[in-house]
């Protein structure tokens, strides 16, 4: 059933009725550089093994890819980090639009699975979400005040969204208050977030209000929503942006299996050590 639906999507959208059927598990490239493989209900996206592979989806735009994914029976998509930030972000955006869960393919971390199935781990997750909901309700006046200040200072979107790598490589959008000018492109917003220093305004596009917000780390308050969704914890591993995550060596990518936190455990340990 899955094979017939996938083949139908490829033929209807492309109008290529003479193509041979796509067998289950067969690789089909969707660009000159990467290919997809349907396996065990998952769609695997990786670099193409050769440049001369024929393709029904080759050189297609975002709209076509979106329509194709709507027909694809897979509910989960795993992407090879070797594709690069631009291609992975395109897939992440399209998967979000088609309501498919997206993961970055990373090496497994030994012992992490057992740790996460302990009763104390699930209690921590529940407590994190409850505390986050309470804080969101308590700080709602602060959220409203900052939202109004940001809007009147630089009319536009109140929040900025950045693709990050979460637990076991799951991609999610980290939410923050926008601290840059509203006329910037989404790509520049994300680049600025990658290199931002919470104590300094190291980008000319950061507004004066944004500089003040960063100084007191108020831009991180919306990350409470990420905690409620289960994407983050209050204290955990460093939250790597998609751009930074794919730059890690394969062995270093094992740390991406851990649940990221609003406060990085490594920074917390360093601050405690510095005070001694």
N, C-alpha and C positions, 0 to 999 in steps of 0.2 A: 504493500500500500504506500509506504514511504517512497519507494523508488518511482512508482507511477506518478505520484504527486510532484516529485522533483523534476522528472522528465517533462511533465506537462507544463510546468512553470517555465522551463528553459525553452520549450518549443513555442508556446503561446506568446511569450514576451519578445522573443527574438525572431519569430516567424521562420524558424529554420526547421522545417518539417522533415528534411532529408537526413538529419543527423541520426547516428546510431544511438540506441537507448543507453542511458547512463546506469551502469550496473552498481549495485550496492557495494560501497567500499572503493569504487573506481575514482581515480583522481581526475578532476576537471579544472583546468586553470581558468582563472577569471581575469587575468591581466598578463602582460608579458613577464611579470616578475613574481607573481604568486598564484597559488592554486588552492583549491578546496577539496576536502575529502569527507564524505558522509560515512560515519562509523559509529555504531552503537547509539544512535539517536543524537550524536554530537556532530557539529560541523567543525572540522579542523582546517585552519587557514595557515598555510606556510609558504615559504619561498618555493618557486617552481623549480623542478629538477632539471628542466631544459627550457630554452627560449623558443624552440620550434614546435611546441605543443599547440594543437588547434584548440580553439576556445569559442564557446557560444557567448561568453560574457566578456570577452576581451575588449578592452578599450571602451567600456561602458561607463556611464556617468552615475552619480549618486542616486538619481531617481530610479534608474533601471535596477540598481543593486537593491534598493529598498523594496521595489515591487517583487523582485526575485526572492528575497528573504521572506516575504509574506507567504509565498507558496512553499518555501522550504520546510520540511517536517521537523527539523531539528529545533529544539528549544534552548540549546546551549551551544555557544560558539567559543572555541579555543583558538587563540591567535599566537603565532610564532613571533617572539620579540624581534627576530631578524628582519621583519617587514619594515621596521622604522616607525617613528612617531606619527608621521603624517598619515600613512596608510592605516595604522592601528586606530588612530583617532577617528578616521572615516568609518571604519568598521564599527567602532564603539558607538558613534552617533547613530548609525543606521540600525544597529542592534537595539539601541534604546528606543528608537522610533517604532520598531517592529516587535517590541516587548520580548526580546531574547536576552538571556543572561550571557555576559561576556567575561571570559577569563583570559589572562595572559598565560601562555604555556611556560611554566617554570619547574625547576627540579624540585622533587618532594623533600621535605625536611624530616629527618628521622626522629621518631618519638613525638612529633607534634600531634598526630592523630589521637594517641592515647591520652595525651595531656588534655586535649580539648573535649574528650568525652567524660571527664571526671565531673562529678556532681558540683564541685566547687566552681568549675569553669562556667557551667550554665547558670549557677547562682550569680556569679559576677556579671554575666551578660544581662540578666534580668534586673539586677540592682543598677547597673549602668543606665539602662533605659528608663527605669523609674525615676532616678535622680535627674536625668536629662529632661524628662517631661516636667518635673517639678520646677527645675531651673528655667525652662522655657516659659512656664506660666508666671513665675515670680519676676523674671526679667523682661516680661512683655512690654512694660513701659519704656525700658531702655532700648529694646528693639525698635519700638515705634519712634522714639526720639531720634535714634541714629538714622533710621530710614528716611525720616523727614529732612534731617540735616544733609544727608548724602544727595537726596533728590534736589533740594534747593541749591546746593553748592554746585552740583554738576548733573543736571537733569538727564535721566536715562535709567538703566536698570539699577536696582538697589543691590543685587547680589552678583557675584562672579562665580563661575563654575569651572572647575578644573578636573580633568580626568586623572585619577590616582589609582594605584594598585593596592587592593585590600587583601583580606585574608585568603590564602591559597591562590593568589593571583587574580582574584575577582576585581574587575574594573568598576569604579564608582566615581561619581562626580562630587568632589569636595566643595562645600558651599562656604563662601566667605562674603563679608560686606565688601562692596566694590570700593577700592581706594584710588583708582586711576581715573583719568578723564573718560567721559562717556563716549567720545567719538573715536576711541581706539577700536581696532579689530579684536575679535575673540582671540586670535592667535597671539596678539601682543599682550592682552590681559593675562594669558596663560604663561607667556614668557616672563612677564614681570613677576608673577606669583612664584615662578621657579626660583628666582634669584633674590627675592625680597628679604630684607633684614628687618625684623620686627622693631629694632631700636633705631633704625636709620632710614632716611628717604633716599635710596640710591638709584632712583629713576626719575628722570625729568618729567615724566607723565603722571607721576603721583601728585594728587592735589594736596593743598595745605591741610584740608580736613583729613584726607587719607593718611597724611604723615602723622597727624595726631592720633588717629585711630590705630595705626600700626604701632606707634610708640607704646601704647598700653595694651596691645594685642586684642583690641576690641573687634578687629576684623575676623577673629576666630570664633566669635560667639555663635554664628549660624551653624558651626560644626556640631552643635548640640543636636541638630536635625539629623546629621549623619550618625550620631550615637543612637538616636531613636530608631533609625532604619536598620541598625546593626552593622553599618559599614565601618564604624570606628568605636574605640573605647576611650575612656578619659585618660588612662595611662597605658601606653603600649609601645610597640616598635615605631620607628620613624615612618611617617606617611610619605612614601615616595610618589612624586608625580610620575605620570606615564613617561615623560621625556627622560627623567633621571633613572627610572627603573630599567629601561631597555639599555642603558649605558653600563649597567652592572655586569661584571663577569658572571658566567654561568654558576660558579660556586657561590658567589655573593648573592645571587638571585634566590637562594634558599631562604634568606631572611624575609622575603616577601610573602612567605606562607603564614607569618604571624599577623595577628590583628593589629592594625596601626592605631595609635592613640593621638588625641588632641595634644597631649603632653608626651613627648618622646621619652622613653625610659632612659635612654642613653644620656640625654640632656639633663634629666633629673639627677641621675647618678653623678654626673660631672659637677653639677651645682652643689650637691651635698659634699663631694670631695673637696671642692674649692673653698668651702666654708670651714673646713677642718684646719 
